Amino acid sequence: MQERLSIWERVAMVFSWGEVLGARRQLLSLLLLALWETGSGQVHYSVPEEAKHGTFVGRIAQDLGLELVELVPRLFRVASKGRGDLLEVNLQNGILFVNSRIDREELCGRSAECSIHLEVVVERPLQVFHVEVEVKDINDNPPVFPMAVKKLFIYESRPPGSRIPLEGASDADVGVNSQLTYILNSNEYFTLDVKRNDEEIKSLGLVLKKLLNREDTPEHRLLIMAVDGGKPELTGTTQLTITILDVNDNAPEFEKSVYKVRLFENASNGTLAVIVNASDLDEGVNKDIVYSFSTDTSADILSKFHLDPVNGYISVKGNLDFEETKLYEIQVEATDKGMPPMADHCTVLVEILDTNDNVPELVIKSLSLPVLEDAPLGTIIALISVSDRDSGPNGQVSCTLSPHVPFKLVSTFKHYYSLVLDSALDRESVADYAVVVTARDGGSPSLSATASVSVEVADVNDNAPTFAQPEYTVFVKENNPPGCHIFTVSARDLDAQENALVSYSLVERRVGERALSSYVSVHAESGKVFALQPLDHEELELLQFQVSARDAGVPPLGSNVTLQVFVLDENDNAPALLPPGAGRAGGGAVSQLVSRSVVAGHVVAKVRAVDADSGYNAWLSYELQPAAGGARSLFRVGLYTGEISTTRTLDEVDAPRQRLLVLVKDHGEPALAATATVLLSLVESSQAPKTSFQPSAGAVSTGTELVEVNVYLIIAICAVSSLLVLTLLLYTALKCAVPWTEGACAPGKPVLVCSSAVGSWSYSQQRRQRVCSGEGPPPPKTDLMAFSPSLPAGSFSGEREEQLDVDADVSAKVSNF
């Protein structure tokens, strides 16, 4: 039956009795009991032994505060250590009931208290409850005597009042049910004597009331009945057959009626426990005493102890175990050798002392593995139960964990611990832990046991993919084939499984009027970047875009990397001629009137040309084709200016019409060229045009200022060129340290410093195209050329005017027009 009645039900029962004073006392007791049960955290029931299958024990789900509908989803289960399936729970109504026969004597033996400890476990979340079911004793065992018929031999000379010890009955029940009273059938010679000594041990004996006469009655038959205190009462009987003997009138007598001794359970065989000693007042053979165990001595005692029949030495001969038996009660007889022999009895109480001979037991169950690395602190990982069969300090067990683990042990109940999370987990640092639980008792020396738990840390998506560097620079030659592989990006994700599965994509945007995806694409799995169409340096010099790496976690995490793709120029554009006064490239001959009075070195015409390429490929030079027949020409052309000037003073004999062919070519590999035709008409000075290619005073002044500007410009360009060379050297060193990943179309190392007959050229470029690092209009044209003259002074003076116009007039662009 269930003992946990509500407080108000008990109050109502008390008042129904009508006893005011008693009700007040019981009400106070019930309130104290309710407070105690509330604080203890343990549900207590009771059930009588031998209850039938299905007997109601208690509404366990209701008492534990659990809803019936959540018992199955939360995996409600009940476990009892070493108790089998005595009790069971109906998951439909939450009632605890008797499942199989409960025998209290088999379960707890002679123990005064007998309980079944249940462990109730529910999950989602994991909870553990402890339930104690007390097994009530019923009077189902009658008293039992060691022997149904016992034979005694008593000398007729035995004086009245002498006591003959008997072995009493035993009752397997406990409490009132085991309290025995003895009844002896009526007779005139004997009475029954029951004594209780200081050890709470009943001593049963027959007391002689008057002298015996063997000749009158040689044998007496008595019946002893033992009645227990249960309801209904149960009885047991034994029959005594007493044979009256003649002659010997002095029986041996022990020094003590009770001998007490203590032995440790680890006492070795042969250890002397006690010496019993008896004396006999007779003489001769009647005085010789033989010691022996009582005929009622159990087989267990006979297997544990040895009695020397001559000296009375009791020694150990078997294994003593405190956990099995804590006290041995041994009946010893001292019998003389008279005819008939006489005997005396004593009791030897051997108390067994505990030693620390049992290792603690560890049981790990209800593992919740693996553990997510973002699990909150306090998460229960496992349940651990410990036990030790020893008693006292030897049975007190403490648990510890191996050091340097993010877990701790929390005591939840007597001998129960929970392994809980104590600090944050990071799977990327430690993927699993080997947790060693050590249980150590309080004995000296202490004994310990260990159990290992492998705690696996499950991954969560807490790491975004990362690139080795935030930005990469890629060089690609123009006119690449469509679909060309130009670079490979690679990101690493520290997570595992799908959380570490990285996919790549372009960060889409507009490049001018077109989408970025029309220029390049990236393979989602490999990270390879492809150029979808041929790139044109003249149209697009720099393409800057971002590639996104995103993992497959939930929610997904990602990061971006910037790619700067420089399109390197190739010499794919020939020089284009510009007619005088035109703003665009064109063809046709240049016609000019020249006065015959001009002096040597006078500039009579100028050829203008541009190259759509940049850098070295756009550096133009001019050459005058030799005249037919190998005759010396009257004119010459500036190597880099394109200015046509006279080589000498013109004579009257010179042909009035001069036709010149000027070859314009760039410095690419291979070089591309164009030819300009210049028609000069020699006229008298009166017919010559007013304009002249000779610089005026204002022009000279402007030229002087231009020279100064060019000097500063050359200095600035040299500084920038030096910085660029230094940057390229550092970049090359870094690329040697970290292997460079190039596309199939990658041009290799571009040569950015070149030499010519007149010096070192560093950089020259026309930026007509849009630099695609962002949206908006293209930047203005920029023309940069630097020369470090390496020719002799004479050569330089000869070309002085040509060199002065390199930056102002012939920077390989049409900006001067």
SVG drawing of the C-alpha trace seen along z (x, -y; Angstrom):
<svg xmlns="http://www.w3.org/2000/svg" viewBox="-15 -88 95 137">
<polyline fill="none" stroke="black" stroke-width="0.4" points="0.0,0.0 1.1,-3.6 2.3,-5.4 2.5,-8.9 -1.0,-10.1 -1.6,-13.8 -1.3,-15.9 -5.0,-16.9 -6.1,-13.3 -4.2,-12.4 -5.6,-15.4 -9.1,-14.3 -8.4,-10.8 -7.0,-12.2 -10.1,-14.4 -12.4,-11.5 -11.0,-9.6 -12.4,-12.2 -9.5,-12.3 -8.6,-15.9 -5.3,-15.6 -4.1,-12.7 -5.2,-14.4 -3.0,-17.4 0.0,-15.3 -0.5,-13.2 -1.2,-16.4 2.2,-17.8 3.9,-14.5 2.3,-14.4 3.4,-18.0 6.9,-17.2 6.8,-14.0 5.6,-16.0 8.3,-18.6 10.9,-15.8 9.6,-14.1 9.6,-17.3 13.2,-18.0 14.6,-14.5 13.9,-14.4 13.1,-10.7 9.7,-8.9 9.0,-6.2 6.5,-3.3 5.9,-0.1 4.5,3.3 4.0,6.5 6.1,9.5 4.4,12.3 2.0,9.8 0.3,11.1 1.2,10.1 -0.3,6.7 -0.6,5.5 -0.8,1.7 2.3,0.0 2.0,-3.7 1.3,-6.3 4.9,-6.8 4.5,-9.1 2.2,-11.5 4.5,-11.5 7.5,-12.3 5.7,-15.2 5.7,-13.6 2.8,-13.7 1.5,-10.4 1.7,-11.5 5.5,-12.1 6.5,-8.7 7.0,-7.0 8.5,-9.9 11.0,-10.6 12.0,-6.9 10.7,-6.4 12.5,-3.3 13.0,-1.8 16.1,0.1 16.9,1.9 20.4,3.1 20.4,6.8 16.6,6.9 15.5,8.4 12.0,7.5 10.2,7.6 8.4,4.3 7.2,2.8 5.5,-0.4 2.4,-0.6 3.3,-3.3 -0.3,-3.9 -1.4,-5.0 1.9,-5.6 1.2,-3.0 4.0,-1.0 2.9,2.6 4.2,5.9 5.5,7.9 6.8,11.1 6.9,12.8 8.8,10.9 10.3,12.9 11.6,10.6 13.7,13.4 15.3,14.2 15.8,10.5 17.2,9.2 17.7,12.2 17.5,11.3 18.1,7.6 15.7,5.4 15.1,3.1 14.5,4.3 14.0,2.0 14.2,2.1 15.9,-0.9 14.7,-1.9 16.4,-4.3 13.9,-6.0 15.5,-7.6 13.8,-9.8 15.5,-11.6 15.0,-14.8 16.2,-16.2 18.0,-13.6 16.6,-13.3 17.2,-10.7 14.8,-10.0 15.4,-7.6 12.5,-5.6 12.6,-3.4 10.1,-0.6 10.1,0.9 9.2,4.6 7.0,5.3 7.4,8.6 4.5,10.9 4.3,13.9 5.0,16.5 7.7,18.5 7.0,20.7 9.6,21.3 12.0,24.1 14.1,26.1 17.4,27.5 16.2,31.1 12.8,32.5 13.9,35.1 16.7,34.4 18.2,36.9 19.7,35.9 21.6,38.0 21.3,36.8 22.9,38.5 20.5,39.4 22.8,37.7 22.2,34.3 21.1,31.9 17.8,30.1 18.1,26.6 20.8,27.6 20.3,26.3 20.6,28.3 21.2,25.9 19.1,26.4 19.3,25.0 16.3,22.7 14.2,22.4 14.8,19.8 12.3,17.8 13.2,16.4 10.8,13.5 11.8,10.2 10.4,7.9 7.4,9.1 7.0,12.0 10.3,13.5 9.8,12.9 9.4,16.5 7.9,17.8 8.3,21.4 5.9,23.8 6.8,27.1 4.3,29.8 3.5,30.4 5.7,32.8 7.0,33.0 10.7,33.1 11.6,30.4 10.7,26.8 11.7,24.5 14.0,21.6 14.5,18.8 17.2,16.2 18.4,13.2 22.0,12.1 23.6,8.7 24.0,9.7 20.3,10.0 20.7,13.7 18.1,16.0 19.4,19.0 17.0,21.9 17.4,24.6 15.8,27.3 15.9,26.8 15.7,29.9 13.0,29.4 13.7,32.5 16.0,35.5 15.8,38.0 15.5,41.7 16.7,43.8 15.1,46.9 11.7,45.3 11.8,43.5 14.8,44.3 13.5,42.1 11.5,38.9 9.8,37.7 9.1,33.9 7.5,31.7 8.7,28.1 6.6,25.7 7.8,22.4 5.2,19.7 6.1,16.6 4.5,13.1 2.8,12.9 -0.9,12.8 -2.0,15.5 0.5,17.2 2.8,19.9 4.3,22.7 7.1,25.2 7.9,28.2 10.8,30.4 10.6,33.6 13.2,34.2 14.1,37.8 15.9,37.7 17.8,40.8 18.7,41.0 22.3,42.2 23.8,43.5 27.2,42.9 29.2,39.8 28.3,37.1 30.6,34.2 30.3,32.6 33.1,30.4 32.7,26.7 33.8,23.9 35.6,20.8 33.1,18.6 29.7,19.3 30.3,16.9 33.7,16.2 34.0,13.1 36.7,12.7 37.3,10.4 39.0,11.4 39.8,9.5 38.3,11.0 41.7,11.4 42.9,13.7 45.0,16.5 44.4,20.2 45.7,21.4 45.2,18.1 44.3,18.8 40.9,17.3 40.3,18.3 41.1,21.0 38.2,22.4 39.0,24.1 36.9,26.4 37.7,28.2 36.3,31.4 36.4,32.1 36.5,35.8 39.7,37.7 41.3,40.1 39.6,40.8 36.5,39.0 38.6,35.8 39.9,36.0 38.0,33.6 37.3,33.7 36.2,30.5 33.9,30.6 31.5,28.5 27.8,28.9 26.0,31.4 23.8,28.6 26.7,26.6 26.1,25.5 28.2,26.7 29.3,23.1 30.9,22.8 32.5,26.2 34.1,25.1 35.5,21.9 36.8,23.0 38.8,25.9 38.6,27.0 41.4,28.9 39.7,31.6 42.5,31.8 43.6,28.2 40.4,26.3 42.1,24.2 39.7,22.7 41.6,21.6 40.7,20.3 40.7,22.9 38.5,21.2 38.0,17.9 36.3,15.3 34.3,12.7 32.8,9.7 30.5,9.0 29.0,12.5 28.8,13.0 29.6,10.4 29.2,12.6 29.6,16.4 27.9,18.0 29.6,21.3 28.4,23.8 31.2,25.8 30.9,28.8 33.3,30.1 32.8,33.8 34.7,35.9 35.6,39.6 33.7,40.9 31.1,43.6 28.7,42.3 30.4,39.1 29.3,35.7 29.4,32.4 29.2,28.7 28.4,26.1 29.7,22.6 29.1,20.1 31.9,18.5 31.0,15.3 33.4,14.5 33.0,11.0 34.4,10.4 36.1,7.0 36.0,5.4 39.2,4.9 39.6,3.0 39.5,6.0 36.9,5.0 37.7,2.7 35.0,0.1 32.7,0.9 32.0,-1.7 29.1,-1.5 28.7,-4.1 25.4,-4.2 23.0,-6.5 25.7,-8.0 24.6,-11.0 27.1,-10.9 28.4,-12.5 28.4,-16.0 27.9,-19.0 30.8,-21.4 28.3,-24.3 26.6,-22.3 25.8,-24.6 27.7,-24.3 26.0,-21.8 25.0,-19.4 24.8,-15.8 27.1,-13.5 26.7,-10.3 25.4,-8.8 27.9,-7.0 27.1,-4.8 29.7,-3.6 29.5,-1.0 31.8,0.8 31.0,4.0 33.1,2.9 31.7,0.9 32.7,-2.2 35.5,-4.2 36.5,-1.2 33.1,-1.5 33.1,-5.3 33.9,-6.0 34.9,-9.3 35.1,-9.9 37.6,-12.0 38.2,-12.7 41.4,-12.7 42.9,-16.2 42.7,-18.7 39.3,-17.7 36.3,-20.1 34.1,-18.0 33.3,-17.6 31.5,-15.2 28.4,-16.3 27.0,-14.1 23.3,-13.7 22.4,-11.1 24.0,-8.7 26.6,-6.8 25.4,-8.4 27.3,-11.0 26.6,-12.9 29.4,-13.6 28.5,-17.2 30.2,-19.7 32.3,-22.2 33.8,-24.4 33.3,-25.2 34.2,-22.6 36.0,-23.2 36.1,-20.3 38.8,-22.0 41.1,-21.9 40.2,-18.6 37.9,-16.2 37.5,-13.6 38.4,-13.1 39.4,-10.0 37.8,-10.7 39.1,-8.4 36.8,-8.2 38.6,-7.0 36.6,-5.7 38.7,-5.4 37.6,-4.2 38.6,-5.6 40.5,-2.5 44.1,-2.3 45.7,-1.5 42.9,-2.7 41.7,-0.7 40.6,-2.2 38.9,-1.3 38.9,-3.2 36.6,-3.3 37.2,-5.1 34.6,-7.1 35.4,-8.2 33.6,-11.5 33.3,-12.4 32.8,-16.1 30.4,-16.6 31.0,-19.4 28.9,-22.5 29.3,-25.0 31.3,-27.7 34.2,-28.2 33.9,-30.1 36.1,-29.1 39.3,-31.1 41.7,-31.9 45.5,-31.9 45.6,-35.7 43.0,-38.3 44.1,-39.3 45.7,-37.6 47.4,-39.2 47.1,-37.3 48.8,-38.2 47.2,-37.1 48.3,-37.9 45.7,-39.5 44.1,-37.5 43.8,-34.4 41.7,-31.5 38.1,-31.4 37.7,-29.1 41.3,-29.5 42.2,-28.6 43.9,-31.6 44.0,-30.9 42.8,-28.6 41.5,-29.8 41.5,-27.6 39.8,-28.1 40.2,-25.9 37.4,-25.2 38.4,-23.9 35.0,-22.2 34.2,-18.6 32.0,-16.7 29.4,-18.9 30.4,-21.9 33.8,-21.8 32.5,-21.2 33.4,-24.4 31.8,-25.7 33.0,-28.7 31.1,-31.4 31.6,-34.8 30.4,-37.9 28.4,-39.2 28.6,-42.9 28.6,-45.1 31.8,-45.7 30.9,-48.8 27.9,-47.8 28.4,-44.0 28.1,-41.5 31.2,-40.2 30.1,-36.6 30.5,-37.4 34.2,-37.8 35.1,-35.1 33.7,-32.1 34.7,-29.9 34.2,-26.2 32.1,-25.6 34.1,-22.6 37.7,-23.1 37.9,-26.9 39.4,-27.1 38.9,-30.6 38.4,-30.6 38.4,-33.5 35.2,-33.1 36.4,-35.3 39.6,-36.7 40.8,-39.7 42.0,-42.9 44.6,-45.0 43.5,-48.0 40.0,-47.6 40.5,-46.2 43.8,-46.5 42.8,-45.5 39.8,-43.3 39.3,-43.2 36.6,-41.0 35.8,-38.8 35.3,-35.1 33.1,-33.8 33.8,-30.6 30.8,-29.2 30.5,-26.0 27.5,-23.5 26.7,-24.0 23.4,-25.2 23.4,-28.1 26.2,-28.4 29.3,-30.5 31.4,-32.2 34.3,-34.6 35.5,-36.5 38.9,-36.9 39.8,-39.6 41.5,-38.8 43.3,-41.4 43.7,-40.2 46.2,-42.3 45.8,-41.9 49.4,-42.2 49.8,-43.9 50.9,-42.1 52.1,-43.9 48.9,-43.4 48.4,-47.0 50.6,-48.6 51.4,-52.3 48.7,-54.6 49.5,-57.8 47.8,-61.1 47.4,-63.7 48.3,-67.3 45.5,-68.9 43.5,-65.6 42.3,-64.3 42.3,-60.7 44.5,-58.2 44.3,-58.2 46.3,-57.8 47.4,-59.9 50.5,-62.0 51.7,-65.0 52.3,-68.0 54.4,-71.0 56.0,-74.1 59.6,-74.7 61.6,-77.9 64.9,-77.4 66.4,-79.9 66.1,-77.7 69.3,-76.9 70.6,-73.4 68.6,-71.9 65.4,-73.8 62.3,-71.7 60.2,-71.6 57.5,-69.0 56.5,-66.6 55.1,-63.1 52.6,-62.2 51.7,-58.6 50.1,-56.7 50.1,-53.0 47.1,-51.6 49.4,-49.3 51.2,-50.4 54.6,-50.3 57.4,-49.1 54.9,-48.0 53.8,-51.7 57.2,-53.3 57.6,-54.5 60.7,-55.4 60.9,-57.1 63.3,-56.3 63.7,-58.0 63.8,-55.5 66.9,-56.1 66.4,-57.8 66.5,-55.9 69.9,-55.4 71.5,-55.7 71.8,-59.6 72.2,-61.5 68.9,-62.9 68.4,-66.6 66.4,-65.8 66.5,-63.8 63.8,-62.7 64.0,-62.8 64.3,-59.3 61.6,-59.8 60.1,-63.1 59.1,-62.5 60.3,-66.0 61.7,-66.4 64.6,-68.9 67.1,-69.9 70.6,-68.4 72.2,-71.4 71.3,-74.7 69.1,-74.2 70.6,-75.0 69.0,-76.1 70.0,-72.7 67.9,-70.8 64.8,-69.3 61.7,-71.5 59.7,-68.5 61.0,-66.1 59.1,-62.9 60.1,-61.3 59.1,-58.0 59.1,-57.8 59.0,-54.4 57.2,-54.4 57.7,-51.3 57.2,-50.3 59.5,-48.3 57.4,-45.2 58.4,-41.7 57.9,-41.3 57.9,-45.0 55.0,-46.4 55.4,-49.4 53.6,-51.9 54.9,-54.1 54.2,-57.8 54.6,-59.8 55.8,-63.4 55.7,-65.6 57.9,-68.8 57.8,-71.6 60.8,-73.8 59.8,-77.5 61.5,-80.8 61.3,-82.7 58.8,-85.1 56.4,-82.2 57.0,-80.4 54.3,-80.5 54.5,-82.9 54.4,-80.1 57.6,-78.4 58.6,-75.4 61.4,-77.5 60.3,-78.3 59.5,-81.9 60.6,-83.7 57.4,-82.7 57.9,-79.2 61.5,-79.2 60.2,-80.4 57.6,-77.7 60.2,-75.2 62.4,-76.2 59.5,-75.8 58.7,-72.4 62.3,-71.3 62.1,-72.2 58.8,-70.4 60.4,-67.3 63.3,-67.4 60.9,-67.2 58.8,-64.6 61.8,-62.4 62.9,-62.7 59.4,-61.7 59.2,-58.9 62.5,-57.5 61.4,-57.5 58.2,-55.8 60.1,-53.3 62.5,-52.5 59.6,-51.9 57.9,-49.7 61.1,-47.7 61.5,-47.3 57.9,-46.1 58.4,-43.6 61.5,-42.3 59.7,-41.8 56.8,-40.2 59.1,-37.8 60.8,-36.9 57.4,-36.2 56.3,-34.1 59.5,-32.1 58.7,-31.4 55.0,-30.5 54.4,-28.5 52.6,-30.6 49.4,-29.1 49.0,-30.3 46.4,-29.6 47.1,-27.7 47.3,-31.1 49.5,-32.8 52.3,-34.8 55.0,-34.1 57.1,-37.0 56.5,-40.1 59.6,-42.1 58.9,-45.6 62.4,-47.1 63.8,-47.3 66.9,-49.0 67.2,-50.8 69.9,-52.6 69.1,-55.9 68.5,-54.7 66.3,-52.5 62.6,-52.6 60.5,-52.0 56.9,-52.4 54.7,-53.8 51.1,-53.2 47.9,-54.7 45.0,-54.1 42.1,-54.4 40.4,-51.4 38.5,-51.2 40.3,-49.8 37.8,-47.4 38.3,-47.7 35.0,-49.4 32.2,-51.0 32.2,-54.4 33.9,-56.3 37.3,-55.3 40.3,-57.2 42.0,-59.9 44.8,-58.9 48.2,-58.6 51.4,-58.5 54.6,-57.8 58.0,-57.3 61.4,-57.6 64.9,-57.7 68.3,-57.4 70.6,-58.7 73.6,-56.5 74.9,-57.9 78.0,-60.1 77.6,-63.9 78.0,-64.4 75.2,-62.0 73.0,-63.6 73.7,-67.1 73.0,-65.9 69.6,-64.7 68.9,-67.4 65.8,-68.8 64.5,-65.3 65.0,-64.3 63.3,-67.4 60.2,-66.6 59.9,-63.0 57.6,-63.7 55.9,-66.8 55.1,-65.6 55.9,-61.9 54.7,-59.9 53.2,-57.3 49.7,-58.9 47.5,-61.4 47.2,-63.6 49.2,-66.4 46.7,-66.7"/>
</svg>
